[in-house]
Structure formats: C-alpha cells, structure tokens
Amino acid sequence: MLITNVAVRGVWSVVVILAIGFITVLMAYFGLWNPILAVLPDLAIYANLGFYVLVSTAVFAVWLFSFLVSDRLNYWLVTPGQITYNHVVGGGEKSYDTRGMVFEQLQEDFFRHWLLGFGSGDIRISTTGARKEELYLSNVLFVNWKVKQIQQLIAMKPDQNATL
C-alpha cells in the first residue's frame, strides 16, 4: 500500500533500495533473522480483535505518513503570470505561463465533495501553447476561495506586485 501511494523517483529510488538492502544485511550481521524466522513455524494466526487492531493501525500509519509527509513533497506555487509545480524530492519543477490558461472548478460529486469533503472540489487546468496539457488537482479543500485567489494572481502581469 505504501509503494502504490508514495512515488519515489530518480536518485531517491536508489537510496530507498540501498537502505532496505542495508537494513536487511545489518539484521543478518546482528543475527536478528534467526529469532524472527524461528517463530514462524509455531505461529498460529487468528483473526481476533488483536489482528484487526494491528491491521487497522498499520493502515492508519501508512495513511498518516502519506498525508503528513508524502503529499507535502509536491506542491503548486502560483505567482503573477506563472504557475509552477514543485517536487521537493529530486528538486524538479515545471512552470506554466498563465496566458490563455483555463481553470475549471468541479464539484459535481455530492457525496465526495460536500458530505465527506466539507466543500472541497477538483480543479482542472488546461494549458495553451506548443505543449497543451490538462492538469487535474483532486480533492482541493476550500476550493472556492483558492480558485478566486488563483484567478486574481494569474490576472496580474508578471511585473505587477502580488499582494495576495
């Protein structure tokens, strides 16, 4: 579940693989694999309360890591005349000129956006130019306020001062 939700690219993927390998070799060096593997034949697994608490705690820990750490590593920066998508890990960024850019606010899913999302929504951004792209930001909280702020910033010329 963690592998499918957390994207690690470039050099950081090599670092993660080397770290996992290092921990595996370190556990073998200290002789920790023998006690762990010795318990497996005697292990009786029952789906009781402890099992459900353990599984739900593990799923919650993965979700909490994804929400508090992984999701914060990629963000959008909106400045007058330009929108930039930044990747903290790997240091990549992609900038888009806002001339001719179309922002669409989507809140058509009543259950996901209004009942569970407390007024959240999706934003679809269509770029123009030689490389047309359609960017999709899902589950943006306070989407009405954020779209208004973005529209004010992209309406400014790059040489104007941004006061937002």
DSSP file (Angstrom, degrees, kcal/mol; ACC not computed):
  #  RESIDUE AA STRUCTURE BP1 BP2  ACC     N-H-->O    O-->H-N    N-H-->O    O-->H-N    TCO  KAPPA ALPHA  PHI   PSI    X-CA   Y-CA   Z-CA
    1    1 A M     >        0   0    0      0, 0.0     4,-1.0     0, 0.0     5,-0.1   0.000 360.0 360.0 360.0 -38.0    0.0    0.0    0.0
    2    2 A L  H  >  +     0   0    0      1,-0.2     4,-2.0     2,-0.2     3,-0.3   0.882 360.0  54.3 -67.8 -37.7    2.9    2.4    0.8
    3    3 A I  H  4 S+     0   0    0      1,-0.2    -1,-0.2     2,-0.2     5,-0.1   0.862 109.0  47.7 -66.0 -35.5    4.6    1.6   -2.6
    4    4 A T  H  4 S+     0   0    0      1,-0.2    -1,-0.2     3,-0.1    -2,-0.2   0.705 118.2  40.0 -79.9 -18.4    1.5    2.5   -4.6
    5    5 A N  H  < S+     0   0    0     -4,-1.0     2,-0.6    -3,-0.3    -2,-0.2   0.704 106.8  62.7-102.4 -23.4    0.8    5.7   -2.8
    6    6 A V     <  -     0   0    0     -4,-2.0     2,-0.6    -5,-0.1    -1,-0.2  -0.913  69.9-153.9-111.3 117.3    4.3    7.2   -2.3
    7    7 A A        -     0   0    0     -2,-0.6     2,-0.5    63,-0.1    -3,-0.1  -0.787  12.1-177.2 -92.7 123.9    6.2    8.0   -5.5
    8    8 A V        -     0   0    0     -2,-0.6     2,-0.3    -5,-0.1    82,-0.0  -0.984  13.4-179.7-120.8 119.6   10.0    7.9   -5.2
    9    9 A R    >   -     0   0    0     -2,-0.5     3,-1.2    80,-0.1     4,-0.2  -0.796  38.5  -8.6-121.4 158.8   11.8    8.9   -8.4
   10   10 A G  T >> S-     0   0    0     -2,-0.3     4,-0.9     1,-0.3     3,-0.9  -0.294 124.3  -3.6  67.8-136.6   15.3    9.3   -9.6
   11   11 A V  H 3> S+     0   0    0      1,-0.3     4,-2.0     2,-0.2     3,-0.3   0.813 128.3  64.5 -63.1 -32.4   18.2    9.1   -7.2
   12   12 A W  H <> S+     0   0    0     -3,-1.2     4,-2.3     1,-0.2    -1,-0.3   0.817  95.5  57.6 -66.5 -29.3   15.9    8.7   -4.2
   13   13 A S  H <> S+     0   0    0     -3,-0.9     4,-2.1    -4,-0.2    -1,-0.2   0.897 107.7  47.9 -65.8 -38.1   14.6    5.4   -5.5
   14   14 A V  H  X S+     0   0    0     -4,-0.9     4,-2.6    -3,-0.3    -2,-0.2   0.892 110.2  52.7 -66.2 -39.5   18.2    4.1   -5.5
   15   15 A V  H  X S+     0   0    0     -4,-2.0     4,-2.3     2,-0.2    -2,-0.2   0.908 109.5  48.5 -62.4 -42.6   18.6    5.5   -1.9
   16   16 A V  H  X S+     0   0    0     -4,-2.3     4,-2.3     2,-0.2    -2,-0.2   0.926 112.6  47.7 -64.3 -44.6   15.4    3.6   -0.8
   17   17 A I  H  X S+     0   0    0     -4,-2.1     4,-2.3     1,-0.2    -2,-0.2   0.920 113.5  47.6 -63.6 -43.5   16.5    0.3   -2.3
   18   18 A L  H  X S+     0   0    0     -4,-2.6     4,-2.6     2,-0.2    -1,-0.2   0.876 110.6  52.4 -65.1 -37.0   20.0    0.6   -0.8
   19   19 A A  H  X S+     0   0    0     -4,-2.3     4,-2.5     2,-0.2    -2,-0.2   0.915 110.0  47.9 -65.3 -42.7   18.5    1.5    2.6
   20   20 A I  H  X S+     0   0    0     -4,-2.3     4,-2.1     2,-0.2    -2,-0.2   0.924 113.9  47.5 -63.5 -43.9   16.3   -1.6    2.5
   21   21 A G  H  X S+     0   0    0     -4,-2.3     4,-2.4     2,-0.2    -2,-0.2   0.898 111.4  51.1 -62.4 -41.0   19.3   -3.7    1.5
   22   22 A F  H  X S+     0   0    0     -4,-2.6     4,-2.7     2,-0.2    -2,-0.2   0.913 110.2  48.5 -63.5 -43.7   21.5   -2.2    4.2
   23   23 A I  H  X S+     0   0    0     -4,-2.5     4,-2.3     2,-0.2    -1,-0.2   0.892 111.3  51.1 -64.3 -39.4   18.8   -2.9    6.9
   24   24 A T  H  X S+     0   0    0     -4,-2.1     4,-1.7     2,-0.2    -2,-0.2   0.932 113.7  43.2 -62.7 -46.5   18.5   -6.5    5.7
   25   25 A V  H  X S+     0   0    0     -4,-2.4     4,-2.4     2,-0.2    -2,-0.2   0.884 112.5  53.8 -67.1 -38.8   22.3   -7.1    5.8
   26   26 A L  H  X S+     0   0    0     -4,-2.7     4,-2.0     1,-0.2    -2,-0.2   0.894 107.9  49.9 -62.7 -40.8   22.5   -5.3    9.2
   27   27 A M  H  <>S+     0   0    0     -4,-2.3     5,-2.9     1,-0.2     6,-0.6   0.882 111.7  48.9 -65.7 -37.1   19.8   -7.6   10.6
   28   28 A A  H ><5S+     0   0    0     -4,-1.7     3,-0.8     3,-0.2    -2,-0.2   0.881 109.0  53.3 -67.8 -38.0   21.7  -10.6    9.3
   29   29 A Y  H 3<5S+     0   0    0     -4,-2.4    -2,-0.2     1,-0.2    -1,-0.2   0.902 112.0  43.8 -63.6 -42.4   25.0   -9.3   10.8
   30   30 A F  T 3<5S-     0   0    0     -4,-2.0    -1,-0.2    -5,-0.2    -2,-0.2   0.440 114.9-117.3 -83.8   0.8   23.5   -9.0   14.2
   31   31 A G  T < 5S+     0   0    0     -3,-0.8    -3,-0.2    -4,-0.3    -2,-0.1   0.811  71.3 135.4  71.5  30.8   21.8  -12.3   13.9
   32   32 A L     >< +     0   0    0     -5,-2.9     4,-1.2     1,-0.2    -4,-0.2   0.656  58.4  67.8 -85.7 -15.9   18.2  -11.0   14.1
   33   33 A W  H  > S+     0   0    0     -6,-0.6     4,-3.0     1,-0.2     5,-0.3   0.875  91.6  61.0 -72.5 -35.5   16.8  -13.1   11.3
   34   34 A N  H  > S+     0   0    0      1,-0.2     4,-2.0     2,-0.2    -1,-0.2   0.930 106.4  43.5 -60.2 -48.6   17.2  -16.4   13.1
   35   35 A P  H  > S+     0   0    0      0, 0.0     4,-1.0     0, 0.0    -1,-0.2   0.883 116.0  49.4 -64.9 -34.3   14.8  -15.5   16.0
   36   36 A I  H >X S+     0   0    0     -4,-1.2     4,-0.7     1,-0.2     3,-0.5   0.947 115.5  41.4 -68.3 -46.7   12.3  -14.0   13.6
   37   37 A L  H 3< S+     0   0    0     -4,-3.0     3,-0.3     1,-0.2    -1,-0.2   0.753 107.9  62.2 -73.6 -23.9   12.3  -17.0   11.3
   38   38 A A  H 3< S+     0   0    0     -4,-2.0     4,-0.4    -5,-0.3    -1,-0.2   0.780 100.3  54.6 -70.6 -26.1   12.3  -19.4   14.2
   39   39 A V  H XX S+     0   0    0     -4,-1.0     3,-0.6    -3,-0.5     4,-0.5   0.766  89.8  78.1 -77.4 -26.3    8.9  -18.1   15.3
   40   40 A L  G >< S+     0   0    0     -4,-0.7     3,-1.0    -3,-0.3    -1,-0.2   0.857  88.9  51.3 -59.1 -42.7    7.2  -18.6   12.0
   41   41 A P  G 34 S+     0   0    0      0, 0.0    -1,-0.2     0, 0.0    -2,-0.1   0.847 114.9  44.1 -65.3 -29.5    6.5  -22.4   12.2
   42   42 A D  G <4 S+     0   0    0     -3,-0.6     2,-0.4    -4,-0.4    -2,-0.2   0.435  87.9 116.9 -90.4   0.2    4.9  -22.1   15.7
   43   43 A L    <<  -     0   0    0     -3,-1.0     2,-0.5    -4,-0.5    -3,-0.0  -0.568  45.4-167.3 -78.1 122.9    2.9  -19.0   14.7
   44   44 A A        -     0   0    0     -2,-0.4     2,-0.6     2,-0.0    -2,-0.1  -0.952   9.5-154.5-109.3 123.1   -0.9  -19.5   14.9
   45   45 A I        +     0   0    0     -2,-0.5     2,-0.4     2,-0.0    -2,-0.0  -0.870  17.6 171.5-106.5 123.9   -2.8  -16.8   13.2
   46   46 A Y        -     0   0    0     -2,-0.6     2,-1.6     2,-0.0     5,-0.2  -0.968  36.5-126.6-125.9 144.5   -6.4  -16.0   14.2
   47   47 A A        +     0   0    0     -2,-0.4     2,-0.1     4,-0.1    -2,-0.0  -0.580  59.9 137.9 -90.4  74.9   -8.4  -13.0   13.1
   48   48 A N  S  > S-     0   0    0     -2,-1.6     4,-2.0     1,-0.0     3,-0.2  -0.278  73.9 -73.9-103.9-166.7   -9.4  -11.7   16.5
   49   49 A L  H  > S+     0   0    0      1,-0.2     4,-2.5     2,-0.2     5,-0.2   0.886 130.6  55.3 -59.8 -40.9   -9.5   -8.2   17.9
   50   50 A G  H  > S+     0   0    0      1,-0.2     4,-2.5     2,-0.2    -1,-0.2   0.888 106.3  51.8 -60.6 -39.7   -5.7   -8.0   18.1
   51   51 A F  H  > S+     0   0    0     -3,-0.2     4,-2.7     2,-0.2     5,-0.2   0.939 111.9  45.2 -61.4 -48.2   -5.5   -8.8   14.4
   52   52 A Y  H  X S+     0   0    0     -4,-2.0     4,-2.4     1,-0.2     5,-0.2   0.869 113.3  49.9 -67.5 -35.9   -7.9   -6.1   13.4
   53   53 A V  H  X S+     0   0    0     -4,-2.5     4,-2.2    -5,-0.2    -1,-0.2   0.917 112.8  47.6 -67.0 -42.0   -6.3   -3.6   15.7
   54   54 A L  H  X S+     0   0    0     -4,-2.5     4,-2.2    -5,-0.2    -2,-0.2   0.938 115.3  43.9 -64.0 -47.4   -2.9   -4.4   14.3
   55   55 A V  H  X S+     0   0    0     -4,-2.7     4,-2.5     1,-0.2     5,-0.2   0.925 115.4  47.6 -65.4 -44.6   -4.0   -4.2   10.6
   56   56 A S  H  X S+     0   0    0     -4,-2.4     4,-2.3    -5,-0.2    -1,-0.2   0.865 111.8  50.8 -67.2 -34.2   -6.0   -1.0   11.1
   57   57 A T  H  X S+     0   0    0     -4,-2.2     4,-2.4    -5,-0.2    -1,-0.2   0.900 110.9  49.0 -67.9 -39.9   -3.1    0.6   13.0
   58   58 A A  H  X S+     0   0    0     -4,-2.2     4,-2.1     2,-0.2    -2,-0.2   0.920 112.6  47.2 -64.7 -43.6   -0.8   -0.3   10.1
   59   59 A V  H  X S+     0   0    0     -4,-2.5     4,-2.4     1,-0.2    -2,-0.2   0.904 112.7  49.8 -64.5 -40.6   -3.2    1.1    7.5
   60   60 A F  H  X S+     0   0    0     -4,-2.3     4,-2.9     2,-0.2    -2,-0.2   0.894 109.1  52.1 -64.4 -39.9   -3.6    4.3    9.6
   61   61 A A  H  X S+     0   0    0     -4,-2.4     4,-2.3     2,-0.2    -2,-0.2   0.901 110.8  47.3 -64.0 -40.7    0.1    4.7    9.9
   62   62 A V  H  X S+     0   0    0     -4,-2.1     4,-2.5     2,-0.2    -2,-0.2   0.923 113.9  47.5 -65.9 -43.6    0.6    4.4    6.2
   63   63 A W  H  X S+     0   0    0     -4,-2.4     4,-2.8     2,-0.2    -2,-0.2   0.920 111.7  50.3 -62.5 -43.4   -2.2    6.9    5.5
   64   64 A L  H  X S+     0   0    0     -4,-2.9     4,-2.9     2,-0.2     5,-0.3   0.901 111.6  47.9 -63.4 -41.6   -0.8    9.3    8.1
   65   65 A F  H  X>S+     0   0    0     -4,-2.3     4,-2.3     2,-0.2     5,-1.8   0.926 113.9  47.4 -62.3 -44.5    2.7    9.1    6.5
   66   66 A S  H  <>S+     0   0    0     -4,-2.5     5,-2.6     3,-0.2    -2,-0.2   0.908 117.4  42.4 -63.4 -42.1    1.2    9.7    3.1
   67   67 A F  H  <5S+     0   0    0     -4,-2.8    -2,-0.2     3,-0.2    -1,-0.2   0.915 124.1  33.0 -72.2 -45.2   -1.0   12.6    4.3
   68   68 A L  H  <5S+     0   0    0     -4,-2.9    -3,-0.2    -5,-0.2    -2,-0.2   0.764 135.4  14.4 -87.8 -25.8    1.6   14.4    6.5
   69   69 A V  T ><5S+     0   0    0     -4,-2.3     3,-0.5    -5,-0.3     4,-0.4   0.800 124.1  41.7-114.3 -61.7    4.8   13.6    4.7
   70   70 A S  G > <S+     0   0    0     -5,-1.8     3,-1.4     1,-0.2     4,-0.3   0.893 113.2  50.8 -64.8 -43.7    4.5   12.3    1.1
   71   71 A D  G > <S+     0   0    0     -5,-2.6     3,-0.7     1,-0.3    -1,-0.2   0.765 105.9  58.1 -66.4 -23.8    1.7   14.6    0.0
   72   72 A R  G <  S+     0   0    0     -3,-0.5    -1,-0.3     1,-0.2    -2,-0.2   0.549  88.7  75.2 -82.4  -7.1    3.6   17.7    1.2
   73   73 A L  G <  S+     0   0    0     -3,-1.4    15,-3.5    -4,-0.4     2,-0.4   0.581  95.5  50.3 -84.3  -9.1    6.6   16.9   -1.1
   74   74 A N  E <  S+A   87   0A   0     -3,-0.7     2,-0.3    -4,-0.3    13,-0.2  -0.997  72.8 157.3-127.4 127.6    4.8   18.0   -4.2
   75   75 A Y  E     -A   86   0A   0     11,-1.9    11,-3.0    -2,-0.4     2,-0.4  -0.969  36.9-119.3-148.8 161.7    3.1   21.4   -4.3
   76   76 A W  E     -A   85   0A   0     -2,-0.3     2,-0.5     9,-0.2     9,-0.2  -0.865  18.8-161.1-104.5 135.3    1.9   24.1   -6.7
   77   77 A L  E     -A   84   0A   0      7,-3.1     7,-2.7    -2,-0.4     2,-0.6  -0.976   6.4-162.5-117.8 119.5    3.2   27.7   -6.5
   78   78 A V  E     +A   83   0A   0     -2,-0.5     5,-0.2     5,-0.2    -2,-0.0  -0.904  17.7 163.7-107.2 120.2    1.1   30.4   -8.1
   79   79 A T  E >   -A   82   0A   0      3,-2.8     3,-2.2    -2,-0.6     2,-0.2  -0.830  53.7 -66.0-124.6 165.8    2.7   33.7   -8.9
   80   80 A P  T 3  S-     0   0    0      0, 0.0    74,-0.2     0, 0.0    77,-0.1  -0.343 121.2  -3.3 -57.1 119.5    1.5   36.5  -11.2
   81   81 A G  T 3  S+     0   0    0     72,-0.6    17,-1.5    -2,-0.2     2,-0.3   0.436 125.3  71.5  82.7  -0.3    1.7   35.2  -14.7
   82   82 A Q  E <   -AB  79  97A   0     -3,-2.2    -3,-2.8    15,-0.2     2,-0.4  -0.998  53.5-162.3-152.8 143.8    3.1   31.8  -13.8
   83   83 A I  E     -AB  78  96A   0     13,-2.5    13,-2.8    -2,-0.3     2,-0.4  -0.996  17.0-167.4-124.4 131.2    2.2   28.5  -12.2
   84   84 A T  E     -AB  77  95A   0     -7,-2.7    -7,-3.1    -2,-0.4     2,-0.6  -0.970  14.1-152.1-125.2 133.0    4.9   26.2  -11.0
   85   85 A Y  E     -AB  76  94A   0      9,-3.0     9,-2.0    -2,-0.4     2,-0.4  -0.919  24.1-161.2-101.6 116.6    4.7   22.5   -9.9
   86   86 A N  E     -AB  75  93A   0    -11,-3.0   -11,-1.9    -2,-0.6     2,-0.5  -0.801  15.6-160.2-106.9 139.2    7.5   21.7   -7.5
   87   87 A H  E     -A   74   0A   0      5,-3.2     4,-0.4    -2,-0.4   -13,-0.2  -0.978   2.1-166.1-112.1 118.0    8.9   18.4   -6.4
   88   88 A V  S >  S+     0   0    0    -15,-3.5     2,-0.6    -2,-0.5     3,-0.6   0.945  78.4  62.8 -69.7 -47.2   10.8   18.6   -3.1
   89   89 A V  T 3  S+     0   0    0    -16,-0.4     3,-0.4     1,-0.2   -80,-0.1  -0.698 120.9  11.3 -81.3 119.8   12.5   15.2   -3.5
   90   90 A G  T 3  S-     0   0    0     -2,-0.6    -1,-0.2     1,-0.2    -2,-0.1   0.173 104.9-113.3  96.7 -17.1   14.7   15.4   -6.6
   91   91 A G    <   +     0   0    0     -3,-0.6     2,-0.2    -4,-0.4    -1,-0.2   0.688  63.1 151.7  66.9  21.0   14.3   19.1   -6.9
   92   92 A G        +     0   0    0     -3,-0.4    -5,-3.2    -5,-0.2     2,-0.3  -0.521  17.9 177.0 -84.6 152.4   12.3   19.1  -10.1
   93   93 A E  E     -B   86   0A   0     -7,-0.2     2,-0.4    -2,-0.2    -7,-0.2  -0.991  16.8-156.8-150.6 153.9    9.9   21.8  -11.1
   94   94 A K  E     -B   85   0A   0     -9,-2.0    -9,-3.0    -2,-0.3     2,-0.3  -0.996  13.5-157.2-134.6 126.5    7.7   22.6  -14.1
   95   95 A S  E     -B   84   0A   0     -2,-0.4     2,-0.4   -11,-0.2   -11,-0.2  -0.797   4.2-164.9-109.1 147.4    6.5   26.1  -14.9
   96   96 A Y  E     -B   83   0A   0    -13,-2.8   -13,-2.5    -2,-0.3     2,-0.3  -0.991  20.7-127.5-130.0 136.6    3.5   27.1  -17.0
   97   97 A D  E     -B   82   0A   0     -2,-0.4    31,-0.3   -15,-0.2   -15,-0.2  -0.651  16.4-144.1 -78.5 139.3    2.6   30.5  -18.4
   98   98 A T    >   +     0   0    0    -17,-1.5     3,-1.8    -2,-0.3     2,-0.3   0.500  60.7 118.1 -88.6  -3.4   -0.9   31.6  -17.4
   99   99 A R  T 3  S+     0   0    0    -18,-0.3    29,-0.3     1,-0.3     3,-0.1  -0.498  93.3   0.8 -65.6 123.6   -1.8   33.4  -20.7
  100  100 A G  T 3  S+     0   0    0     -2,-0.3    -1,-0.3     1,-0.3     2,-0.2   0.489  96.5 146.7  78.2   4.1   -4.7   31.5  -22.2
  101  101 A M    <   -     0   0    0     -3,-1.8     2,-0.5    53,-0.1    -1,-0.3  -0.498  37.1-147.6 -75.7 141.3   -4.9   29.1  -19.3
  102  102 A V  E     -C  126   0B   0     24,-2.4    24,-2.6    -2,-0.2     2,-0.5  -0.942   7.7-162.7-115.3 127.1   -8.3   27.8  -18.3
  103  103 A F  E     -C  125   0B   0     -2,-0.5     2,-0.5    22,-0.2    22,-0.2  -0.924   6.9-171.0-106.5 130.3   -9.2   26.9  -14.7
  104  104 A E  E     -C  124   0B   0     20,-2.5    20,-2.6    -2,-0.5     2,-0.6  -0.984  12.0-150.9-122.4 130.6  -12.3   24.8  -14.1
  105  105 A Q  E     -C  123   0B   0     -2,-0.5     2,-0.5    18,-0.2    18,-0.2  -0.885  15.6-165.7 -99.4 122.8  -13.7   24.2  -10.6
  106  106 A L  E     +C  122   0B   0     16,-3.4    16,-3.1    -2,-0.6     3,-0.1  -0.939  27.5 151.7-115.8 122.7  -15.5   20.8  -10.4
  107  107 A Q        +     0   0    0     -2,-0.5    -1,-0.1    14,-0.2     6,-0.0  -0.223  29.5 126.8-136.6  45.2  -17.8   19.9   -7.5
  108  108 A E        +     0   0    0      1,-0.1     2,-1.0     5,-0.0    -1,-0.1   0.676  50.5  83.3 -82.6 -16.6  -20.2   17.5   -9.2
  109  109 A D     >> -     0   0    0      1,-0.2     4,-2.7    -3,-0.1     5,-0.6  -0.758  57.3-173.3 -92.5 101.3  -19.8   14.7   -6.7
  110  110 A F  I  >>S+     0   0    0     -2,-1.0     5,-1.9     1,-0.2     4,-1.6   0.901  82.2  45.4 -61.5 -43.8  -22.2   15.5   -3.8
  111  111 A F  I  4>S+     0   0    0      3,-0.2     5,-2.5     1,-0.2     6,-0.4   0.947 120.8  36.2 -67.1 -49.5  -21.0   12.6   -1.6
  112  112 A R  I  45S+     0   0    0      3,-0.2     5,-0.3     4,-0.2     8,-0.2   0.878 128.1  32.8 -74.4 -38.7  -17.3   13.1   -2.0
  113  113 A H  I  <5S+     0   0    0     -4,-2.7     6,-1.6     3,-0.2     7,-1.3   0.837 130.6  24.0 -91.4 -34.2  -17.1   16.9   -2.3
  114  114 A W  I  X<S+     0   0    0     -4,-1.6     4,-0.6    -5,-0.6    -3,-0.2   0.895 127.3  33.7-101.3 -50.4  -19.9   18.1    0.0
  115  115 A L  I  4<S+     0   0    0     -5,-1.9    -3,-0.2     2,-0.1    -4,-0.1   0.965 136.8  17.9 -74.5 -51.4  -20.7   15.4    2.6
  116  116 A L  T  4<S+     0   0    0     -5,-2.5    -4,-0.2    -6,-0.2    -3,-0.2   0.794 128.7  49.4 -88.8 -30.8  -17.2   13.9    3.2
  117  117 A G  T  4 S-     0   0    0     -6,-0.4    -3,-0.2    -5,-0.3    -2,-0.1   0.481  94.5-133.4 -92.6  -3.0  -15.1   16.7    1.7
  118  118 A F  S  < S-     0   0    0     -4,-0.6    24,-0.3     1,-0.2    -4,-0.2   0.896  82.4 -33.1  52.4  46.3  -16.7   19.7    3.6
  119  119 A G  S    S+     0   0    0     -6,-1.6    24,-0.7     1,-0.2    25,-0.4   0.672 101.3 146.1  87.0  18.1  -17.0   21.8    0.4
  120  120 A S        +     0   0    0     -7,-1.3     2,-0.3    -8,-0.2    21,-0.2  -0.204  20.6 174.6 -76.3 177.9  -13.9   20.5   -1.3
  121  121 A G  E     - D   0 140B   0     19,-1.6    19,-3.7    -4,-0.1     2,-0.3  -0.972  29.3 -95.4-168.6 177.7  -13.6   20.2   -5.1
  122  122 A D  E     -C  106   0B   0    -16,-3.1   -16,-3.4    -2,-0.3     2,-0.5  -0.805  25.0-149.8-108.0 150.5  -11.4   19.4   -8.0
  123  123 A I  E     -CD 105 137B   0     14,-2.8    14,-3.3    -2,-0.3     2,-0.5  -0.986   6.1-164.4-121.1 128.2   -9.6   21.8  -10.2
  124  124 A R  E     -CD 104 136B   0    -20,-2.6   -20,-2.5    -2,-0.5     2,-0.5  -0.961   6.6-165.6-112.0 125.9   -8.9   21.1  -13.9
  125  125 A I  E     -CD 103 135B   0     10,-3.1    10,-3.3    -2,-0.5     2,-0.6  -0.950   2.8-165.3-114.5 123.9   -6.3   23.3  -15.5
  126  126 A S  E     -CD 102 134B   0    -24,-2.6   -24,-2.4    -2,-0.5     8,-0.2  -0.945  11.5-157.6-110.1 120.9   -5.9   23.4  -19.3
  127  127 A T        -     0   0    0      6,-2.8     2,-0.2    -2,-0.6   -29,-0.1  -0.476   1.7-149.2 -92.4 166.0   -2.7   25.0  -20.6
  128  128 A T        +     0   0    0    -31,-0.3     3,-0.3   -29,-0.3     2,-0.2  -0.703  47.2  65.6-122.8 177.2   -2.1   26.5  -24.0
  129  129 A G  S    S-     0   0    0     -2,-0.2     3,-0.3     1,-0.2    -2,-0.0  -0.676 101.7 -32.9 108.9-162.6    0.9   26.8  -26.3
  130  130 A A  S    S+     0   0    0      1,-0.3     2,-0.7    -2,-0.2    -1,-0.2   0.864 135.3  41.7 -66.7 -37.3    3.0   24.3  -28.1
  131  131 A R  S    S-     0   0    0     -3,-0.3     2,-0.3     2,-0.0    -1,-0.3  -0.813  80.5-163.8-114.2  90.5    2.6   21.6  -25.4
  132  132 A K        +     0   0    0     -2,-0.7     2,-0.3    -3,-0.3    -4,-0.1  -0.562  14.2 177.5 -74.8 132.9   -1.0   21.6  -24.4
  133  133 A E        -     0   0    0     -2,-0.3    -6,-2.8    -5,-0.1     2,-0.5  -0.950  26.9-143.4-133.7 154.2   -1.6   19.8  -21.1
  134  134 A E  E     -D  126   0B   0     -2,-0.3     2,-0.4    -8,-0.2    -8,-0.2  -0.969  20.9-164.8-118.5 114.4   -4.6   19.1  -18.9
  135  135 A L  E     -D  125   0B   0    -10,-3.3   -10,-3.1    -2,-0.5     2,-0.5  -0.778   0.8-160.2-101.1 141.5   -3.7   19.2  -15.2
  136  136 A Y  E     -D  124   0B   0     -2,-0.4     2,-0.6   -12,-0.2   -12,-0.2  -0.969   8.3-171.7-130.3 117.6   -6.0   17.8  -12.6
  137  137 A L  E     -D  123   0B   0    -14,-3.3   -14,-2.8    -2,-0.5     3,-0.3  -0.934  18.6-157.7-107.7 114.0   -5.9   18.6   -8.9
  138  138 A S  E     +     0   0B   0     -2,-0.6   -16,-0.2   -16,-0.2    -2,-0.0  -0.664  60.8   8.0 -98.8 150.2   -8.3   16.4   -7.0
  139  139 A N  E    S+     0   0B   0     -2,-0.3     2,-0.6     1,-0.2   -17,-0.2   0.919  71.1 180.0  53.4  57.4   -9.9   17.0   -3.6
  140  140 A V  E >   -D  121   0B   0    -19,-3.7   -19,-1.6    -3,-0.3     3,-0.7  -0.793  23.3-134.1 -88.4 119.5   -8.8   20.6   -3.0
  141  141 A L  T 3  S+     0   0    0     -2,-0.6   -21,-0.1     1,-0.2     5,-0.1  -0.498  86.8  12.6 -75.7 143.4  -10.1   21.8    0.3
  142  142 A F  T 3> S+     0   0    0    -24,-0.3     4,-2.1    -2,-0.2    -1,-0.2   0.926  80.1 169.8  55.6  49.5  -11.7   25.3    0.3
  143  143 A V  H <>  +     0   0    0     -3,-0.7     4,-2.5   -24,-0.7     5,-0.2   0.835  65.8  56.8 -64.6 -36.2  -11.7   25.2   -3.5
  144  144 A N  H  > S+     0   0    0    -25,-0.4     4,-1.8     1,-0.2    -1,-0.2   0.946 111.3  42.5 -60.9 -48.3  -13.9   28.3   -4.0
  145  145 A W  H  > S+     0   0    0      1,-0.2     4,-2.1     2,-0.2    -2,-0.2   0.903 115.1  50.0 -65.5 -42.1  -11.6   30.5   -2.0
  146  146 A K  H  X S+     0   0    0     -4,-2.1     4,-2.5     1,-0.2    -1,-0.2   0.880 108.9  51.2 -68.0 -38.0   -8.5   29.1   -3.7
  147  147 A V  H  X S+     0   0    0     -4,-2.5     4,-2.6     2,-0.2    -1,-0.2   0.904 110.0  50.4 -65.7 -39.9   -9.8   29.4   -7.2
  148  148 A K  H  X S+     0   0    0     -4,-1.8     4,-1.9    -5,-0.2    -2,-0.2   0.914 112.1  47.2 -62.5 -42.4  -10.6   33.1   -6.5
  149  149 A Q  H  X S+     0   0    0     -4,-2.1     4,-2.0     2,-0.2    -2,-0.2   0.913 113.0  48.7 -64.9 -42.3   -7.1   33.7   -5.2
  150  150 A I  H  X S+     0   0    0     -4,-2.5     4,-2.8     1,-0.2     5,-0.2   0.911 109.7  52.2 -64.2 -42.5   -5.6   31.9   -8.2
  151  151 A Q  H  X S+     0   0    0     -4,-2.6     4,-1.2     1,-0.2    -1,-0.2   0.879 109.1  50.0 -63.0 -38.0   -7.7   33.9  -10.6
  152  152 A Q  H  X S+     0   0    0     -4,-1.9     4,-0.6    -5,-0.2    -1,-0.2   0.904 113.4  46.3 -65.9 -40.2   -6.6   37.2   -9.1
  153  153 A L  H >< S+     0   0    0     -4,-2.0     3,-0.8     1,-0.2   -72,-0.6   0.901 112.2  47.9 -71.0 -40.5   -2.9   36.1   -9.3
  154  154 A I  H 3< S+     0   0    0     -4,-2.8    -1,-0.2     1,-0.2    -2,-0.2   0.720 104.2  62.2 -76.0 -16.8   -3.0   34.9  -12.9
  155  155 A A  H 3< S+     0   0    0     -4,-1.2    -1,-0.2    -5,-0.2    -2,-0.2   0.718  90.0  88.4 -76.4 -20.0   -4.8   38.0  -14.0
  156  156 A M  S << S-     0   0    0     -3,-0.8   -75,-0.1    -4,-0.6     6,-0.0  -0.412  84.4-115.5 -76.0 152.2   -1.8   40.2  -12.9
  157  157 A K    >   -     0   0    0     -2,-0.1     3,-1.7     1,-0.1   -76,-0.1  -0.588  29.9-113.2 -78.8 151.2    1.1   40.9  -15.2
  158  158 A P  T 3  S+     0   0    0      0, 0.0     4,-0.1     0, 0.0    -1,-0.1   0.746 115.9  55.5 -60.4 -23.2    4.4   39.4  -14.0
  159  159 A D  T 3  S+     0   0    0      2,-0.1     2,-0.1   -78,-0.0   -78,-0.0   0.582  89.6  93.7 -87.0  -8.3    5.9   42.9  -13.4
  160  160 A Q  S <  S-     0   0    0     -3,-1.7     2,-0.4     1,-0.1    -4,-0.0  -0.479  86.2-105.6 -78.4 155.0    3.0   43.9  -11.1
  161  161 A N        -     0   0    0     -2,-0.1     2,-0.6     2,-0.0    -1,-0.1  -0.656  27.4-133.8 -81.8 134.3    3.4   43.4   -7.3
  162  162 A A        +     0   0    0     -2,-0.4    -9,-0.0     1,-0.1    -1,-0.0  -0.778  24.8 177.1 -88.1 124.1    1.5   40.5   -5.9
  163  163 A T              0   0    0     -2,-0.6    -1,-0.1     1,-0.1    -2,-0.0   0.316 360.0 360.0-107.8   6.8   -0.3   41.5   -2.7
  164  164 A L              0   0    0    -15,-0.1    -1,-0.1   -12,-0.0   -11,-0.1   0.458 360.0 360.0 -96.6 360.0   -2.1   38.1   -2.0
